C-alpha cells in the first residue's frame, strides 16, 4: 500500500471514530469497509523502495492499521489477505532472516527472533485461514479432517489466500524444529500450496514456483528426486520472471546446492543473483535487495556450508 494512502486512511479512521456516536455504527462500518477496500487494492510503494531499513520501520504501522480496521470489519476479504501477506513478508525479511544472520555470534538472540518470527507467521496464517473460512464455512475444521477434500473446493479466485496461508504456515514450521505439533501440520501446508499451484501455476509471475524450490526437499509422501523437482520449479520461476528476480537463484543455492555439496553450482547461482540490477524491475526492487543481502550472507558462510 502507498505510504500516503496509509496516512490518509489513519486520519479518516480517527475522524470516523470521533464521529461514530452521531452518525451511527452502520455508517462507521460502511466507511471502514471503503477504507479497507482502498488499502487492500492499492499498489505498494514499499515494493519499489530502495531502503530496506526504512521500509522495515514503516511496515509495522501499516500492519497495525490493517488490524485496527479488521477489528471493526473482521470479515473483510481484502484486509484479511493484506494481513496474511504483509505479516508473512515482514516476518521473513525483518525477523526470520535477522535470526539467521545473528546465529553464528549470538545464539540466544537468534532463538528469540525465531520465536517472534513463528508468532508473526502464525498470525499471518490465521488471517489467511479466516479469509478462506469467510468463503468456505468451517474450512479450518475440514482442512484438519481431510485436507485434500477441503482444498478441492477452492477456486482460482482463492489462489492468493491459499498461497499466503501456505507460505506463512510453512515458514512457521521451518522455525519450529522443537515444536512437534506444528511440524505435524506439514501435510496441510502441502495440500494448500498444491491446490494453489494446480489452479494457477503462473500466480504472481512465479511466486508459487519460487516457493516450491524450497519446499520440494521437505515434501512428504512423494517418490522421485526432490532436487530434480526443485530444479524444474527454478527453471520455470526464472522463465516467468525473465531472470529479473534474485530469489530463485538464492533459493536453489540453499535448497539444493548446499545439501548436494555442489560448491561450484552454489557460487554460480549466487553470482547470478548478485549480478541482477535491482532497478531492472522497479516493482521488485525491495525483494531483490532482500534476496541479494541473503546471497552475500551465504557467500560469507561458504566455508562453513561445504566440507571441502
Rosetta blueprint (number, residue, H / E / L):
1 X L
2 X L
3 X H
4 X H
5 X H
6 X H
7 X H
8 X H
9 X H
10 X H
11 X H
12 X H
13 X H
14 X H
15 X H
16 X H
17 X H
18 X H
19 X L
20 X H
21 X H
22 X H
23 X H
24 X L
25 X H
26 X H
27 X H
28 X H
29 X H
30 X H
31 X H
32 X H
33 X H
34 X H
35 X H
36 X H
37 X H
38 X H
39 X H
40 X H
41 X H
42 X L
43 X L
44 X L
45 X L
46 X L
47 X L
48 X L
49 X L
50 X L
51 X L
52 X H
53 X H
54 X H
55 X H
56 X H
57 X H
58 X H
59 X H
60 X H
61 X H
62 X H
63 X H
64 X H
65 X H
66 X H
67 X H
68 X H
69 X H
70 X H
71 X H
72 X H
73 X L
74 X L
75 X L
76 X L
77 X H
78 X H
79 X H
80 X H
81 X H
82 X H
83 X H
84 X H
85 X H
86 X H
87 X H
88 X H
89 X H
90 X H
91 X H
92 X H
93 X H
94 X H
95 X H
96 X H
97 X H
98 X H
99 X H
100 X H
101 X H
102 X H
103 X L
104 X L
105 X L
106 X L
107 X H
108 X H
109 X H
110 X H
111 X H
112 X H
113 X H
114 X H
115 X H
116 X H
117 X H
118 X H
119 X H
120 X H
121 X H
122 X H
123 X H
124 X H
125 X H
126 X H
127 X H
128 X H
129 X H
130 X H
131 X H
132 X H
133 X H
134 X H
135 X H
136 X L
137 X L
138 X L
139 X H
140 X H
141 X H
142 X H
143 X H
144 X H
145 X H
146 X L
147 X H
148 X H
149 X H
150 X H
151 X H
152 X H
153 X L
154 X L
155 X L
156 X H
157 X H
158 X H
159 X H
160 X H
161 X H
162 X H
163 X H
164 X H
165 X H
166 X H
167 X H
168 X H
169 X H
170 X H
171 X H
172 X H
173 X H
174 X H
175 X L
176 X L
177 X L
178 X L
179 X L
180 X H
181 X H
182 X H
183 X H
184 X L
185 X L
186 X H
187 X H
188 X H
189 X H
190 X H
191 X H
192 X H
193 X H
194 X H
195 X H
196 X H
197 X H
198 X H
199 X H
200 X L
201 X L
202 X L
203 X H
204 X H
205 X H
206 X H
207 X H
208 X H
209 X H
210 X H
211 X H
212 X H
213 X H
214 X H
215 X H
216 X H
217 X H
218 X H
219 X L
220 X L
221 X L
222 X L
223 X L
224 X L
225 X L
226 X H
227 X H
228 X H
229 X H
230 X H
231 X H
232 X H
233 X H
234 X H
235 X H
236 X H
237 X H
238 X H
239 X H
240 X H
241 X H
242 X L
243 X L
244 X L
245 X L
246 X L
247 X H
248 X H
249 X H
250 X H
251 X H
252 X H
253 X H
254 X H
255 X H
256 X H
257 X H
258 X L
259 X L
260 X L
261 X L
262 X L
263 X H
264 X H
265 X H
266 X H
267 X H
268 X H
269 X H
270 X H
271 X H
272 X H
273 X H
274 X H
275 X H
276 X L
277 X L
278 X H
279 X H
280 X H
281 X H
282 X H
283 X H
284 X H
285 X H
286 X H
287 X H
288 X H
289 X H
290 X H
291 X H
292 X H
293 X H
294 X H
295 X H
296 X H
297 X H
298 X H
299 X H
300 X H
301 X L
302 X H
303 X H
304 X H
305 X H
306 X L
307 X L
308 X L
